[in-house]
């Protein structure tokens, strides 16, 4: 039974698309969740409202990584045939967009840039996106078994 043969648990059937299309939509999904959290975190740290090492900053990091997982989830839900590398690519692409803006801002303001941190954090974001994709694949398999067992 294919992942999109019938309506899902919500009663709606998602349109199946090519993996590359799902990658772009997954990156947008990750940005919708991660970008506001990242901007708010940066604003609060820069204004001195919270310390960079405070628990609140950690909460924002968790939200940003959750955004990566949401992007990976979206890739697999929109393209069940997509490999997990597409899910990871969505998270890494979202991270590259946000950090690209951040690098330009730092260069304009002549702030220091930690070049080593960028690839390491991109891998972390891609890993979270891949975990989101794995979770989506498992969720879809469980729901398809439940749907086929009920019918």
C-alpha positions in Angstrom: 0.0 0.0 0.0 1.5 3.3 -1.0 1.8 6.1 1.6 -0.7 8.3 -0.3 -3.2 5.7 -1.4 -5.9 7.0 0.9 -6.7 9.9 3.1 -4.5 10.3 6.2 -5.5 10.4 9.8 -6.9 14.0 9.3 -9.0 12.9 6.4 -6.9 14.9 3.9 -4.6 13.5 1.4 -1.4 15.4 0.8 -0.3 16.0 -2.8 2.7 13.8 -3.6 5.6 15.6 -5.2 9.1 15.1 -6.4 11.8 14.9 -3.7 13.5 18.1 -4.9 10.2 20.0 -4.7 9.6 18.6 -1.2 13.2 19.7 -0.2 12.4 23.3 -1.0 9.1 23.2 0.8 10.8 21.5 3.8 13.4 24.3 3.9 10.6 26.9 3.9 8.9 24.9 6.7 12.1 24.9 8.7 12.5 28.6 8.2 9.0 29.4 9.3 9.7 27.7 12.7 13.4 28.5 13.1 13.8 32.0 11.8 11.5 33.8 14.3 13.1 31.9 17.1 16.5 32.8 15.9 15.8 36.4 15.3 14.1 36.8 18.7 17.0 35.0 20.5 19.5 37.3 18.8 17.5 40.4 19.6 17.2 39.4 23.3 20.9 38.6 23.6 22.0 41.8 21.8 19.7 43.9 23.9 21.0 42.4 27.1 17.6 41.0 28.2 19.0 37.5 28.4 22.5 36.2 28.7 23.9 34.1 25.8 24.4 31.2 28.1 21.1 31.4 29.9 18.4 28.7 29.9 16.2 30.9 27.8 18.8 31.0 25.1 18.9 27.2 25.3 15.2 27.1 24.8 15.5 29.2 21.7 18.2 26.7 20.4 15.8 23.8 21.0 13.1 25.7 19.0 15.5 26.3 16.2 16.5 22.6 16.1 12.8 21.7 16.2 12.4 23.9 13.1 15.0 21.7 11.4 13.1 18.6 12.4 9.8 20.1 11.1 11.5 20.7 7.8 12.6 17.1 7.5 9.1 16.0 8.5 7.6 18.1 5.7 10.0 16.6 3.1 9.0 13.0 3.9 5.3 13.8 4.3 5.2 15.5 0.9 7.4 13.0 -0.9 7.3 9.6 0.8 9.7 8.2 -1.8 12.4 10.8 -0.9 15.5 9.7 0.8 16.5 11.0 4.2 19.3 13.0 2.5 16.6 15.3 1.1 15.3 15.8 4.6 18.8 16.6 5.8 19.3 19.0 2.9 16.2 20.9 3.8 17.5 21.6 7.3 21.0 22.5 6.0 19.5 24.8 3.4 17.4 26.6 6.0 20.5 27.0 8.2 22.5 28.3 5.2 19.9 30.9 4.4 19.7 32.2 8.0 23.5 32.2 8.5 24.1 33.8 5.2 22.0 36.8 6.4 23.9 36.7 9.7 27.3 36.7 8.0 26.4 39.7 5.9 25.2 41.5 9.0 28.4 40.7 10.9 30.6 41.8 8.0 28.7 45.1 7.7 29.0 45.7 11.5 32.6 44.5 11.5 31.8 41.9 14.2 34.0 38.7 14.6 32.8 35.6 12.7 33.4 32.1 14.0 33.9 30.3 10.7 34.4 26.9 12.3 31.0 27.0 14.0 29.0 27.3 10.7 29.7 23.8 9.2 29.3 22.1 12.6 26.0 23.8 13.3 24.8 23.1 9.8 25.5 19.4 10.4 23.6 19.6 13.6 20.6 21.2 11.9 20.8 18.6 9.1 20.8 15.8 11.7 17.7 17.2 13.4 16.0 17.4 10.0 16.9 13.8 9.2 15.5 12.8 12.6 12.3 14.6 11.7 12.2 12.7 8.4 12.8 9.4 10.1 9.9 10.2 12.5 7.6 11.1 9.7 8.4 7.9 7.9 7.7 5.9 11.0 4.5 7.9 11.7 3.3 7.2 8.1 4.0 3.5 8.3 2.1 3.2 11.6 -0.9 5.1 10.3 -0.9 3.1 7.0 -1.0 -0.2 9.0 -3.8 1.2 11.1 -5.7 2.2 8.0 -5.2 -1.1 6.3 -6.1 -3.1 9.4 -9.4 -1.2 9.8 -10.5 -1.8 6.2 
